[in-house]
């Protein structure tokens, strides 16, 4: 499941494509949300760009979005505090 409830908000399974031409949420990749980020996967740049992209897409402050698993991997689990599952799905277009 891509988006699931968490005691503090939601957890989102994400597949990240670094070094893309532009940063955007692009849909689904298997059972994960696919996000293209323009940043390279070095020095945490792609992770920081992913957090900015998801915060913007969800209308949340960046400090409410954190990567909780997969810091060095393309497959990540992201926690977003202060949002419910239905609102997250709607904002990400994965109804």
PDB file of N, CA, C and O in Angstrom:
ATOM      1  N   UNK A   1       0.851  -1.180   0.000  1.00  0.00           N
ATOM      2  CA  UNK A   1       0.000   0.000   0.000  1.00  0.00           C
ATOM      3  C   UNK A   1       0.895   1.242   0.000  1.00  0.00           C
ATOM      4  O   UNK A   1       1.829   1.337   0.796  1.00  0.00           O
ATOM      5  N   UNK A   2       0.616   2.161  -0.865  1.00  0.00           N
ATOM      6  CA  UNK A   2       1.427   3.359  -1.040  1.00  0.00           C
ATOM      7  C   UNK A   2       1.314   4.321   0.133  1.00  0.00           C
ATOM      8  O   UNK A   2       2.328   4.786   0.653  1.00  0.00           O
ATOM      9  N   UNK A   3       0.088   4.624   0.554  1.00  0.00           N
ATOM     10  CA  UNK A   3      -0.152   5.543   1.668  1.00  0.00           C
ATOM     11  C   UNK A   3      -0.896   4.782   2.745  1.00  0.00           C
ATOM     12  O   UNK A   3      -1.926   4.162   2.479  1.00  0.00           O
ATOM     13  N   UNK A   4      -0.379   4.827   3.958  1.00  0.00           N
ATOM     14  CA  UNK A   4      -1.075   4.162   5.057  1.00  0.00           C
ATOM     15  C   UNK A   4      -1.008   5.044   6.304  1.00  0.00           C
ATOM     16  O   UNK A   4      -0.096   5.853   6.469  1.00  0.00           O
ATOM     17  N   UNK A   5      -1.989   4.864   7.162  1.00  0.00           N
ATOM     18  CA  UNK A   5      -2.066   5.655   8.389  1.00  0.00           C
ATOM     19  C   UNK A   5      -0.910   5.329   9.318  1.00  0.00           C
ATOM     20  O   UNK A   5      -0.404   4.207   9.348  1.00  0.00           O
ATOM     21  N   UNK A   6      -0.513   6.324  10.061  1.00  0.00           N
ATOM     22  CA  UNK A   6       0.568   6.254  11.042  1.00  0.00           C
ATOM     23  C   UNK A   6       0.035   6.987  12.270  1.00  0.00           C
ATOM     24  O   UNK A   6      -0.774   7.901  12.112  1.00  0.00           O
ATOM     25  N   UNK A   7       0.448   6.632  13.479  1.00  0.00           N
ATOM     26  CA  UNK A   7      -0.070   7.342  14.658  1.00  0.00           C
ATOM     27  C   UNK A   7       0.106   8.866  14.597  1.00  0.00           C
ATOM     28  O   UNK A   7      -0.668   9.602  15.210  1.00  0.00           O
ATOM     29  N   UNK A   8       1.121   9.343  13.859  1.00  0.00           N
ATOM     30  CA  UNK A   8       1.373  10.783  13.774  1.00  0.00           C
ATOM     31  C   UNK A   8       0.866  11.410  12.477  1.00  0.00           C
ATOM     32  O   UNK A   8       0.904  12.631  12.328  1.00  0.00           O
ATOM     33  N   UNK A   9       0.391  10.590  11.535  1.00  0.00           N
ATOM     34  CA  UNK A   9      -0.060  11.104  10.243  1.00  0.00           C
ATOM     35  C   UNK A   9      -0.169   9.975   9.246  1.00  0.00           C
ATOM     36  O   UNK A   9      -1.039   9.113   9.370  1.00  0.00           O
ATOM     37  N   UNK A  10       0.732   9.973   8.229  1.00  0.00           N
ATOM     38  CA  UNK A  10       0.746   8.905   7.235  1.00  0.00           C
ATOM     39  C   UNK A  10       2.184   8.506   6.914  1.00  0.00           C
ATOM     40  O   UNK A  10       3.128   9.258   7.156  1.00  0.00           O
ATOM     41  N   UNK A  11       2.321   7.301   6.361  1.00  0.00           N
ATOM     42  CA  UNK A  11       3.584   6.838   5.789  1.00  0.00           C
ATOM     43  C   UNK A  11       3.338   6.604   4.310  1.00  0.00           C
ATOM     44  O   UNK A  11       2.311   6.052   3.914  1.00  0.00           O
ATOM     45  N   UNK A  12       4.289   7.028   3.508  1.00  0.00           N
ATOM     46  CA  UNK A  12       4.168   6.910   2.061  1.00  0.00           C
ATOM     47  C   UNK A  12       5.371   6.140   1.534  1.00  0.00           C
ATOM     48  O   UNK A  12       6.517   6.485   1.823  1.00  0.00           O
ATOM     49  N   UNK A  13       5.098   5.089   0.752  1.00  0.00           N
ATOM     50  CA  UNK A  13       6.168   4.348   0.083  1.00  0.00           C
ATOM     51  C   UNK A  13       6.480   5.103  -1.203  1.00  0.00           C
ATOM     52  O   UNK A  13       5.581   5.391  -1.994  1.00  0.00           O
ATOM     53  N   UNK A  14       7.765   5.426  -1.411  1.00  0.00           N
ATOM     54  CA  UNK A  14       8.171   6.261  -2.532  1.00  0.00           C
ATOM     55  C   UNK A  14       9.290   5.587  -3.320  1.00  0.00           C
ATOM     56  O   UNK A  14      10.190   4.978  -2.741  1.00  0.00           O
ATOM     57  N   UNK A  15       9.225   5.701  -4.643  1.00  0.00           N
ATOM     58  CA  UNK A  15      10.313   5.293  -5.540  1.00  0.00           C
ATOM     59  C   UNK A  15      10.864   6.578  -6.134  1.00  0.00           C
ATOM     60  O   UNK A  15      10.136   7.321  -6.793  1.00  0.00           O
ATOM     61  N   UNK A  16      12.159   6.849  -5.904  1.00  0.00           N
ATOM     62  CA  UNK A  16      12.770   8.106  -6.321  1.00  0.00           C
ATOM     63  C   UNK A  16      13.646   7.903  -7.549  1.00  0.00           C
ATOM     64  O   UNK A  16      14.440   6.964  -7.609  1.00  0.00           O
ATOM     65  N   UNK A  17      13.493   8.787  -8.524  1.00  0.00           N
ATOM     66  CA  UNK A  17      14.359   8.799  -9.702  1.00  0.00           C
ATOM     67  C   UNK A  17      15.194  10.075  -9.641  1.00  0.00           C
ATOM     68  O   UNK A  17      14.698  11.152  -9.972  1.00  0.00           O
ATOM     69  N   UNK A  18      16.459   9.966  -9.221  1.00  0.00           N
ATOM     70  CA  UNK A  18      17.308  11.159  -9.137  1.00  0.00           C
ATOM     71  C   UNK A  18      17.801  11.602 -10.520  1.00  0.00           C
ATOM     72  O   UNK A  18      17.686  10.870 -11.502  1.00  0.00           O
ATOM     73  N   UNK A  19      18.347  12.808 -10.567  1.00  0.00           N
ATOM     74  CA  UNK A  19      18.920  13.398 -11.785  1.00  0.00           C
ATOM     75  C   UNK A  19      17.908  13.500 -12.933  1.00  0.00           C
ATOM     76  O   UNK A  19      18.272  13.353 -14.100  1.00  0.00           O
ATOM     77  N   UNK A  20      16.655  13.748 -12.600  1.00  0.00           N
ATOM     78  CA  UNK A  20      15.630  13.944 -13.622  1.00  0.00           C
ATOM     79  C   UNK A  20      15.744  15.373 -14.165  1.00  0.00           C
ATOM     80  O   UNK A  20      16.433  16.208 -13.578  1.00  0.00           O
ATOM     81  N   UNK A  21      15.081  15.648 -15.265  1.00  0.00           N
ATOM     82  CA  UNK A  21      15.137  16.996 -15.836  1.00  0.00           C
ATOM     83  C   UNK A  21      14.405  18.015 -14.957  1.00  0.00           C
ATOM     84  O   UNK A  21      14.748  19.198 -14.942  1.00  0.00           O
ATOM     85  N   UNK A  22      13.386  17.535 -14.221  1.00  0.00           N
ATOM     86  CA  UNK A  22      12.681  18.423 -13.282  1.00  0.00           C
ATOM     87  C   UNK A  22      12.101  17.584 -12.148  1.00  0.00           C
ATOM     88  O   UNK A  22      11.916  16.375 -12.284  1.00  0.00           O
ATOM     89  N   UNK A  23      11.823  18.230 -11.054  1.00  0.00           N
ATOM     90  CA  UNK A  23      11.281  17.561  -9.874  1.00  0.00           C
ATOM     91  C   UNK A  23       9.758  17.536  -9.959  1.00  0.00           C
ATOM     92  O   UNK A  23       9.122  18.568 -10.170  1.00  0.00           O
ATOM     93  N   UNK A  24       9.175  16.335  -9.792  1.00  0.00           N
ATOM     94  CA  UNK A  24       7.712  16.218  -9.857  1.00  0.00           C
ATOM     95  C   UNK A  24       7.260  14.855  -9.351  1.00  0.00           C
ATOM     96  O   UNK A  24       7.983  13.864  -9.461  1.00  0.00           O
ATOM     97  N   UNK A  25       6.050  14.824  -8.795  1.00  0.00           N
ATOM     98  CA  UNK A  25       5.374  13.565  -8.488  1.00  0.00           C
ATOM     99  C   UNK A  25       4.762  13.114  -9.805  1.00  0.00           C
ATOM    100  O   UNK A  25       4.006  13.864 -10.423  1.00  0.00           O
ATOM    101  N   UNK A  26       5.083  11.880 -10.248  1.00  0.00           N
ATOM    102  CA  UNK A  26       4.665  11.474 -11.597  1.00  0.00           C
ATOM    103  C   UNK A  26       3.678  10.319 -11.631  1.00  0.00           C
ATOM    104  O   UNK A  26       3.231   9.948 -12.716  1.00  0.00           O
ATOM    105  N   UNK A  27       3.324   9.743 -10.513  1.00  0.00           N
ATOM    106  CA  UNK A  27       2.352   8.648 -10.521  1.00  0.00           C
ATOM    107  C   UNK A  27       2.848   7.465  -9.717  1.00  0.00           C
ATOM    108  O   UNK A  27       3.498   7.622  -8.684  1.00  0.00           O
ATOM    109  N   UNK A  28       2.530   6.275 -10.210  1.00  0.00           N
ATOM    110  CA  UNK A  28       2.861   5.052  -9.479  1.00  0.00           C
ATOM    111  C   UNK A  28       3.970   4.272 -10.180  1.00  0.00           C
ATOM    112  O   UNK A  28       4.060   4.265 -11.408  1.00  0.00           O
ATOM    113  N   UNK A  29       4.802   3.624  -9.394  1.00  0.00           N
ATOM    114  CA  UNK A  29       5.828   2.697  -9.858  1.00  0.00           C
ATOM    115  C   UNK A  29       5.608   1.434  -9.048  1.00  0.00           C
ATOM    116  O   UNK A  29       6.103   1.321  -7.927  1.00  0.00           O
ATOM    117  N   UNK A  30       4.875   0.489  -9.599  1.00  0.00           N
ATOM    118  CA  UNK A  30       4.501  -0.700  -8.845  1.00  0.00           C
ATOM    119  C   UNK A  30       3.571  -0.305  -7.719  1.00  0.00           C
ATOM    120  O   UNK A  30       2.497   0.246  -7.958  1.00  0.00           O
ATOM    121  N   UNK A  31       3.981  -0.587  -6.482  1.00  0.00           N
ATOM    122  CA  UNK A  31       3.154  -0.243  -5.321  1.00  0.00           C
ATOM    123  C   UNK A  31       3.668   0.985  -4.581  1.00  0.00           C
ATOM    124  O   UNK A  31       3.313   1.208  -3.424  1.00  0.00           O
ATOM    125  N   UNK A  32       4.508   1.787  -5.248  1.00  0.00           N
ATOM    126  CA  UNK A  32       5.073   2.983  -4.618  1.00  0.00           C
ATOM    127  C   UNK A  32       4.765   4.220  -5.459  1.00  0.00           C
ATOM    128  O   UNK A  32       4.542   4.133  -6.666  1.00  0.00           O
ATOM    129  N   UNK A  33       4.757   5.365  -4.794  1.00  0.00           N
ATOM    130  CA  UNK A  33       4.589   6.647  -5.468  1.00  0.00           C
ATOM    131  C   UNK A  33       5.912   6.995  -6.141  1.00  0.00           C
ATOM    132  O   UNK A  33       6.955   6.988  -5.487  1.00  0.00           O
ATOM    133  N   UNK A  34       5.887   7.299  -7.440  1.00  0.00           N
ATOM    134  CA  UNK A  34       7.122   7.643  -8.147  1.00  0.00           C
ATOM    135  C   UNK A  34       7.297   9.151  -8.139  1.00  0.00           C
ATOM    136  O   UNK A  34       6.396   9.907  -8.501  1.00  0.00           O
ATOM    137  N   UNK A  35       8.502   9.570  -7.709  1.00  0.00           N
ATOM    138  CA  UNK A  35       8.840  10.983  -7.668  1.00  0.00           C
ATOM    139  C   UNK A  35      10.173  11.171  -8.386  1.00  0.00           C
ATOM    140  O   UNK A  35      11.166  10.524  -8.051  1.00  0.00           O
ATOM    141  N   UNK A  36      10.184  12.047  -9.358  1.00  0.00           N
ATOM    142  CA  UNK A  36      11.429  12.405 -10.041  1.00  0.00           C
ATOM    143  C   UNK A  36      12.000  13.629  -9.360  1.00  0.00           C
ATOM    144  O   UNK A  36      11.284  14.596  -9.098  1.00  0.00           O
ATOM    145  N   UNK A  37      13.303  13.587  -9.072  1.00  0.00           N
ATOM    146  CA  UNK A  37      13.964  14.744  -8.462  1.00  0.00           C
ATOM    147  C   UNK A  37      15.140  15.156  -9.340  1.00  0.00           C
ATOM    148  O   UNK A  37      15.868  14.307  -9.855  1.00  0.00           O
ATOM    149  N   UNK A  38      15.319  16.449  -9.505  1.00  0.00           N
ATOM    150  CA  UNK A  38      16.382  16.971 -10.355  1.00  0.00           C
ATOM    151  C   UNK A  38      17.751  16.859  -9.695  1.00  0.00           C
ATOM    152  O   UNK A  38      18.769  16.912 -10.384  1.00  0.00           O
ATOM    153  N   UNK A  39      17.795  16.706  -8.394  1.00  0.00           N
ATOM    154  CA  UNK A  39      19.061  16.659  -7.654  1.00  0.00           C
ATOM    155  C   UNK A  39      19.760  15.308  -7.824  1.00  0.00           C
ATOM    156  O   UNK A  39      19.104  14.288  -8.035  1.00  0.00           O
ATOM    157  N   UNK A  40      21.092  15.305  -7.731  1.00  0.00           N
ATOM    158  CA  UNK A  40      21.836  14.043  -7.785  1.00  0.00           C
ATOM    159  C   UNK A  40      21.776  13.315  -6.444  1.00  0.00           C
ATOM    160  O   UNK A  40      21.525  13.936  -5.412  1.00  0.00           O
ATOM    161  N   UNK A  41      22.005  12.001  -6.456  1.00  0.00           N
ATOM    162  CA  UNK A  41      21.928  11.229  -5.211  1.00  0.00           C
ATOM    163  C   UNK A  41      23.236  11.252  -4.416  1.00  0.00           C
ATOM    164  O   UNK A  41      23.721  10.204  -3.991  1.00  0.00           O
ATOM    165  N   UNK A  42      23.796  12.417  -4.219  1.00  0.00           N
ATOM    166  CA  UNK A  42      25.030  12.547  -3.441  1.00  0.00           C
ATOM    167  C   UNK A  42      24.842  13.591  -2.349  1.00  0.00           C
ATOM    168  O   UNK A  42      24.155  14.595  -2.543  1.00  0.00           O
ATOM    169  N   UNK A  43      25.449  13.347  -1.223  1.00  0.00           N
ATOM    170  CA  UNK A  43      25.396  14.308  -0.122  1.00  0.00           C
ATOM    171  C   UNK A  43      24.003  14.603   0.399  1.00  0.00           C
ATOM    172  O   UNK A  43      23.781  15.650   1.008  1.00  0.00           O
ATOM    173  N   UNK A  44      23.068  13.704   0.174  1.00  0.00           N
ATOM    174  CA  UNK A  44      21.707  13.915   0.665  1.00  0.00           C
ATOM    175  C   UNK A  44      20.887  14.897  -0.152  1.00  0.00           C
ATOM    176  O   UNK A  44      19.785  15.267   0.253  1.00  0.00           O
ATOM    177  N   UNK A  45      21.409  15.327  -1.300  1.00  0.00           N
ATOM    178  CA  UNK A  45      20.699  16.326  -2.111  1.00  0.00           C
ATOM    179  C   UNK A  45      19.369  15.801  -2.645  1.00  0.00           C
ATOM    180  O   UNK A  45      18.362  16.508  -2.603  1.00  0.00           O
ATOM    181  N   UNK A  46      19.359  14.563  -3.148  1.00  0.00           N
ATOM    182  CA  UNK A  46      18.114  13.994  -3.677  1.00  0.00           C
ATOM    183  C   UNK A  46      17.092  13.802  -2.561  1.00  0.00           C
ATOM    184  O   UNK A  46      15.899  14.025  -2.769  1.00  0.00           O
ATOM    185  N   UNK A  47      17.545  13.394  -1.390  1.00  0.00           N
ATOM    186  CA  UNK A  47      16.626  13.232  -0.251  1.00  0.00           C
ATOM    187  C   UNK A  47      16.017  14.566   0.150  1.00  0.00           C
ATOM    188  O   UNK A  47      14.817  14.648   0.413  1.00  0.00           O
ATOM    189  N   UNK A  48      16.832  15.606   0.200  1.00  0.00           N
ATOM    190  CA  UNK A  48      16.319  16.934   0.564  1.00  0.00           C
ATOM    191  C   UNK A  48      15.321  17.426  -0.478  1.00  0.00           C
ATOM    192  O   UNK A  48      14.303  18.024  -0.128  1.00  0.00           O
ATOM    193  N   UNK A  49      15.603  17.178  -1.745  1.00  0.00           N
ATOM    194  CA  UNK A  49      14.690  17.586  -2.811  1.00  0.00           C
ATOM    195  C   UNK A  49      13.380  16.803  -2.741  1.00  0.00           C
ATOM    196  O   UNK A  49      12.311  17.358  -2.993  1.00  0.00           O
ATOM    197  N   UNK A  50      13.462  15.517  -2.399  1.00  0.00           N
ATOM    198  CA  UNK A  50      12.258  14.701  -2.229  1.00  0.00           C
ATOM    199  C   UNK A  50      11.379  15.276  -1.122  1.00  0.00           C
ATOM    200  O   UNK A  50      10.167  15.397  -1.302  1.00  0.00           O
ATOM    201  N   UNK A  51      11.964  15.629   0.010  1.00  0.00           N
ATOM    202  CA  UNK A  51      11.206  16.203   1.129  1.00  0.00           C
ATOM    203  C   UNK A  51      10.540  17.500   0.688  1.00  0.00           C
ATOM    204  O   UNK A  51       9.365  17.719   0.983  1.00  0.00           O
ATOM    205  N   UNK A  52      11.279  18.371  -0.019  1.00  0.00           N
ATOM    206  CA  UNK A  52      10.693  19.637  -0.499  1.00  0.00           C
ATOM    207  C   UNK A  52       9.529  19.375  -1.447  1.00  0.00           C
ATOM    208  O   UNK A  52       8.486  20.022  -1.347  1.00  0.00           O
ATOM    209  N   UNK A  53       9.704  18.428  -2.369  1.00  0.00           N
ATOM    210  CA  UNK A  53       8.670  18.118  -3.355  1.00  0.00           C
ATOM    211  C   UNK A  53       7.399  17.595  -2.689  1.00  0.00           C
ATOM    212  O   UNK A  53       6.300  18.055  -3.001  1.00  0.00           O
ATOM    213  N   UNK A  54       7.544  16.638  -1.777  1.00  0.00           N
ATOM    214  CA  UNK A  54       6.366  16.079  -1.103  1.00  0.00           C
ATOM    215  C   UNK A  54       5.685  17.116  -0.218  1.00  0.00           C
ATOM    216  O   UNK A  54       4.456  17.168  -0.168  1.00  0.00           O
ATOM    217  N   UNK A  55       6.456  17.935   0.478  1.00  0.00           N
ATOM    218  CA  UNK A  55       5.864  18.981   1.322  1.00  0.00           C
ATOM    219  C   UNK A  55       5.044  19.940   0.467  1.00  0.00           C
ATOM    220  O   UNK A  55       3.935  20.319   0.845  1.00  0.00           O
ATOM    221  N   UNK A  56       5.582  20.328  -0.675  1.00  0.00           N
ATOM    222  CA  UNK A  56       4.872  21.237  -1.581  1.00  0.00           C
ATOM    223  C   UNK A  56       3.597  20.573  -2.126  1.00  0.00           C
ATOM    224  O   UNK A  56       2.537  21.197  -2.152  1.00  0.00           O
ATOM    225  N   UNK A  57       3.702  19.320  -2.555  1.00  0.00           N
ATOM    226  CA  UNK A  57       2.543  18.604  -3.117  1.00  0.00           C
ATOM    227  C   UNK A  57       1.430  18.417  -2.090  1.00  0.00           C
ATOM    228  O   UNK A  57       0.248  18.445  -2.434  1.00  0.00           O
ATOM    229  N   UNK A  58       1.808  18.228  -0.839  1.00  0.00           N
ATOM    230  CA  UNK A  58       0.833  17.977   0.225  1.00  0.00           C
ATOM    231  C   UNK A  58       0.376  19.251   0.927  1.00  0.00           C
ATOM    232  O   UNK A  58      -0.544  19.210   1.745  1.00  0.00           O
ATOM    233  N   UNK A  59       1.006  20.378   0.618  1.00  0.00           N
ATOM    234  CA  UNK A  59       0.660  21.634   1.273  1.00  0.00           C
ATOM    235  C   UNK A  59       1.071  21.652   2.735  1.00  0.00           C
ATOM    236  O   UNK A  59       0.388  22.233   3.578  1.00  0.00           O
ATOM    237  N   UNK A  60       2.204  21.002   3.027  1.00  0.00           N
ATOM    238  CA  UNK A  60       2.680  20.889   4.406  1.00  0.00           C
ATOM    239  C   UNK A  60       4.029  21.603   4.541  1.00  0.00           C
ATOM    240  O   UNK A  60       4.718  21.833   3.547  1.00  0.00           O
ATOM    241  N   UNK A  61       4.393  21.946   5.759  1.00  0.00           N
ATOM    242  CA  UNK A  61       5.724  22.483   6.027  1.00  0.00           C
ATOM    243  C   UNK A  61       6.749  21.354   5.880  1.00  0.00           C
ATOM    244  O   UNK A  61       6.457  20.195   6.177  1.00  0.00           O
ATOM    245  N   UNK A  62       7.948  21.706   5.420  1.00  0.00           N
ATOM    246  CA  UNK A  62       8.994  20.693   5.220  1.00  0.00           C
ATOM    247  C   UNK A  62       9.342  19.949   6.499  1.00  0.00           C
ATOM    248  O   UNK A  62       9.703  18.773   6.444  1.00  0.00           O
ATOM    249  N   UNK A  63       9.241  20.607   7.651  1.00  0.00           N
ATOM    250  CA  UNK A  63       9.607  19.941   8.901  1.00  0.00           C
ATOM    251  C   UNK A  63       8.606  18.869   9.320  1.00  0.00           C
ATOM    252  O   UNK A  63       8.844  18.153  10.293  1.00  0.00           O
ATOM    253  N   UNK A  64       7.491  18.746   8.603  1.00  0.00           N
ATOM    254  CA  UNK A  64       6.509  17.690   8.876  1.00  0.00           C
ATOM    255  C   UNK A  64       6.748  16.450   8.022  1.00  0.00           C
ATOM    256  O   UNK A  64       6.088  15.428   8.208  1.00  0.00           O
ATOM    257  N   UNK A  65       7.690  16.540   7.086  1.00  0.00           N
ATOM    258  CA  UNK A  65       7.998  15.439   6.165  1.00  0.00           C
ATOM    259  C   UNK A  65       9.388  14.906   6.489  1.00  0.00           C
ATOM    260  O   UNK A  65      10.358  15.664   6.507  1.00  0.00           O
ATOM    261  N   UNK A  66       9.485  13.591   6.748  1.00  0.00           N
ATOM    262  CA  UNK A  66      10.798  13.014   7.041  1.00  0.00           C
ATOM    263  C   UNK A  66      10.925  11.627   6.433  1.00  0.00           C
ATOM    264  O   UNK A  66       9.971  10.850   6.398  1.00  0.00           O
ATOM    265  N   UNK A  67      12.121  11.341   5.961  1.00  0.00           N
ATOM    266  CA  UNK A  67      12.419  10.012   5.438  1.00  0.00           C
ATOM    267  C   UNK A  67      12.745   9.129   6.632  1.00  0.00           C
ATOM    268  O   UNK A  67      13.660   9.431   7.398  1.00  0.00           O
ATOM    269  N   UNK A  68      12.000   8.037   6.795  1.00  0.00           N
ATOM    270  CA  UNK A  68      12.217   7.166   7.953  1.00  0.00           C
ATOM    271  C   UNK A  68      12.915   5.858   7.583  1.00  0.00           C
ATOM    272  O   UNK A  68      13.400   5.144   8.460  1.00  0.00           O
ATOM    273  N   UNK A  69      12.966   5.543   6.288  1.00  0.00           N
ATOM    274  CA  UNK A  69      13.668   4.336   5.855  1.00  0.00           C
ATOM    275  C   UNK A  69      14.119   4.513   4.410  1.00  0.00           C
ATOM    276  O   UNK A  69      13.398   5.088   3.594  1.00  0.00           O
ATOM    277  N   UNK A  70      15.317   4.016   4.098  1.00  0.00           N
ATOM    278  CA  UNK A  70      15.808   4.021   2.730  1.00  0.00           C
ATOM    279  C   UNK A  70      16.616   5.241   2.348  1.00  0.00           C
ATOM    280  O   UNK A  70      16.600   5.638   1.183  1.00  0.00           O
ATOM    281  N   UNK A  71      17.317   5.848   3.278  1.00  0.00           N
ATOM    282  CA  UNK A  71      18.084   7.064   2.984  1.00  0.00           C
ATOM    283  C   UNK A  71      19.062   6.882   1.823  1.00  0.00           C
ATOM    284  O   UNK A  71      19.275   7.821   1.055  1.00  0.00           O
ATOM    285  N   UNK A  72      19.653   5.713   1.677  1.00  0.00           N
ATOM    286  CA  UNK A  72      20.618   5.472   0.610  1.00  0.00           C
ATOM    287  C   UNK A  72      20.065   4.661  -0.539  1.00  0.00           C
ATOM    288  O   UNK A  72      20.831   4.139  -1.350  1.00  0.00           O
ATOM    289  N   UNK A  73      18.764   4.544  -0.626  1.00  0.00           N
ATOM    290  CA  UNK A  73      18.111   3.693  -1.618  1.00  0.00           C
ATOM    291  C   UNK A  73      17.115   4.504  -2.436  1.00  0.00           C
ATOM    292  O   UNK A  73      16.688   5.580  -2.017  1.00  0.00           O
ATOM    293  N   UNK A  74      16.746   3.985  -3.601  1.00  0.00           N
ATOM    294  CA  UNK A  74      15.694   4.643  -4.381  1.00  0.00           C
ATOM    295  C   UNK A  74      14.323   4.409  -3.758  1.00  0.00           C
ATOM    296  O   UNK A  74      13.426   5.240  -3.901  1.00  0.00           O
ATOM    297  N   UNK A  75      14.158   3.295  -3.076  1.00  0.00           N
ATOM    298  CA  UNK A  75      12.889   2.962  -2.408  1.00  0.00           C
ATOM    299  C   UNK A  75      12.947   3.515  -0.990  1.00  0.00           C
ATOM    300  O   UNK A  75      13.842   3.164  -0.221  1.00  0.00           O
ATOM    301  N   UNK A  76      12.012   4.364  -0.648  1.00  0.00           N
ATOM    302  CA  UNK A  76      12.022   5.027   0.661  1.00  0.00           C
ATOM    303  C   UNK A  76      10.648   4.969   1.311  1.00  0.00           C
ATOM    304  O   UNK A  76       9.629   4.830   0.634  1.00  0.00           O
ATOM    305  N   UNK A  77      10.639   5.078   2.617  1.00  0.00           N
ATOM    306  CA  UNK A  77       9.413   5.269   3.373  1.00  0.00           C
ATOM    307  C   UNK A  77       9.492   6.662   3.978  1.00  0.00           C
ATOM    308  O   UNK A  77      10.466   7.008   4.647  1.00  0.00           O
ATOM    309  N   UNK A  78       8.460   7.453   3.735  1.00  0.00           N
ATOM    310  CA  UNK A  78       8.414   8.830   4.204  1.00  0.00           C
ATOM    311  C   UNK A  78       7.244   8.979   5.163  1.00  0.00           C
ATOM    312  O   UNK A  78       6.138   8.528   4.869  1.00  0.00           O
ATOM    313  N   UNK A  79       7.481   9.607   6.306  1.00  0.00           N
ATOM    314  CA  UNK A  79       6.406   9.915   7.255  1.00  0.00           C
ATOM    315  C   UNK A  79       6.034  11.389   7.109  1.00  0.00           C
ATOM    316  O   UNK A  79       6.900  12.262   7.043  1.00  0.00           O
ATOM    317  N   UNK A  80       4.725  11.643   7.060  1.00  0.00           N
ATOM    318  CA  UNK A  80       4.224  13.014   7.018  1.00  0.00           C
ATOM    319  C   UNK A  80       3.319  13.183   8.227  1.00  0.00           C
ATOM    320  O   UNK A  80       2.291  12.516   8.346  1.00  0.00           O
ATOM    321  N   UNK A  81       3.710  14.081   9.123  1.00  0.00           N
ATOM    322  CA  UNK A  81       2.938  14.318  10.341  1.00  0.00           C
ATOM    323  C   UNK A  81       1.854  15.369  10.097  1.00  0.00           C
ATOM    324  O   UNK A  81       2.063  16.352   9.386  1.00  0.00           O
ATOM    325  N   UNK A  82       0.692  15.132  10.706  1.00  0.00           N
ATOM    326  CA  UNK A  82      -0.369  16.126  10.682  1.00  0.00           C
ATOM    327  C   UNK A  82      -1.273  16.089   9.460  1.00  0.00           C
ATOM    328  O   UNK A  82      -1.877  17.104   9.112  1.00  0.00           O
ATOM    329  N   UNK A  83      -1.378  14.950   8.807  1.00  0.00           N
ATOM    330  CA  UNK A  83      -2.260  14.808   7.649  1.00  0.00           C
ATOM    331  C   UNK A  83      -2.905  13.428   7.722  1.00  0.00           C
ATOM    332  O   UNK A  83      -2.296  12.486   8.230  1.00  0.00           O
ATOM    333  N   UNK A  84      -4.123  13.301   7.225  1.00  0.00           N
ATOM    334  CA  UNK A  84      -4.754  11.979   7.229  1.00  0.00           C
ATOM    335  C   UNK A  84      -4.596  11.308   5.865  1.00  0.00           C
ATOM    336  O   UNK A  84      -4.228  11.946   4.879  1.00  0.00           O
ATOM    337  N   UNK A  85      -4.876  10.028   5.834  1.00  0.00           N
ATOM    338  CA  UNK A  85      -4.658   9.216   4.641  1.00  0.00           C
ATOM    339  C   UNK A  85      -5.464   9.714   3.441  1.00  0.00           C
ATOM    340  O   UNK A  85      -4.934   9.797   2.333  1.00  0.00           O
ATOM    341  N   UNK A  86      -6.723  10.041   3.648  1.00  0.00           N
ATOM    342  CA  UNK A  86      -7.583  10.488   2.541  1.00  0.00           C
ATOM    343  C   UNK A  86      -7.067  11.790   1.937  1.00  0.00           C
ATOM    344  O   UNK A  86      -7.023  11.927   0.714  1.00  0.00           O
ATOM    345  N   UNK A  87      -6.680  12.737   2.770  1.00  0.00           N
ATOM    346  CA  UNK A  87      -6.177  14.022   2.275  1.00  0.00           C
ATOM    347  C   UNK A  87      -4.862  13.838   1.527  1.00  0.00           C
ATOM    348  O   UNK A  87      -4.633  14.484   0.505  1.00  0.00           O
ATOM    349  N   UNK A  88      -3.995  12.961   2.032  1.00  0.00           N
ATOM    350  CA  UNK A  88      -2.711  12.695   1.383  1.00  0.00           C
ATOM    351  C   UNK A  88      -2.931  12.079   0.004  1.00  0.00           C
ATOM    352  O   UNK A  88      -2.308  12.498  -0.971  1.00  0.00           O
ATOM    353  N   UNK A  89      -3.809  11.094  -0.077  1.00  0.00           N
ATOM    354  CA  UNK A  89      -4.104  10.436  -1.372  1.00  0.00           C
ATOM    355  C   UNK A  89      -4.664  11.447  -2.379  1.00  0.00           C
ATOM    356  O   UNK A  89      -4.268  11.447  -3.544  1.00  0.00           O
ATOM    357  N   UNK A  90      -5.569  12.294  -1.937  1.00  0.00           N
ATOM    358  CA  UNK A  90      -6.159  13.283  -2.813  1.00  0.00           C
ATOM    359  C   UNK A  90      -5.099  14.264  -3.319  1.00  0.00           C
ATOM    360  O   UNK A  90      -5.038  14.554  -4.514  1.00  0.00           O
ATOM    361  N   UNK A  91      -4.263  14.775  -2.408  1.00  0.00           N
ATOM    362  CA  UNK A  91      -3.245  15.752  -2.784  1.00  0.00           C
ATOM    363  C   UNK A  91      -2.224  15.161  -3.752  1.00  0.00           C
ATOM    364  O   UNK A  91      -1.707  15.871  -4.615  1.00  0.00           O
ATOM    365  N   UNK A  92      -1.931  13.863  -3.615  1.00  0.00           N
ATOM    366  CA  UNK A  92      -0.945  13.206  -4.473  1.00  0.00           C
ATOM    367  C   UNK A  92      -1.561  12.634  -5.745  1.00  0.00           C
ATOM    368  O   UNK A  92      -0.845  12.155  -6.624  1.00  0.00           O
ATOM    369  N   UNK A  93      -2.876  12.684  -5.841  1.00  0.00           N
ATOM    370  CA  UNK A  93      -3.556  12.198  -7.033  1.00  0.00           C
ATOM    371  C   UNK A  93      -3.562  10.688  -7.178  1.00  0.00           C
ATOM    372  O   UNK A  93      -3.546  10.165  -8.292  1.00  0.00           O
ATOM    373  N   UNK A  94      -3.585   9.978  -6.035  1.00  0.00           N
ATOM    374  CA  UNK A  94      -3.589   8.515  -6.090  1.00  0.00           C
ATOM    375  C   UNK A  94      -4.852   7.949  -5.448  1.00  0.00           C
ATOM    376  O   UNK A  94      -4.903   6.768  -5.104  1.00  0.00           O
ATOM    377  N   UNK A  95      -5.864   8.788  -5.287  1.00  0.00           N
ATOM    378  CA  UNK A  95      -7.172   8.467  -4.785  1.00  0.00           C
ATOM    379  C   UNK A  95      -7.360   7.128  -4.297  1.00  0.00           C
ATOM    380  O   UNK A  95      -8.454   6.781  -3.852  1.00  0.00           O
TER     381      UNK A  95
END
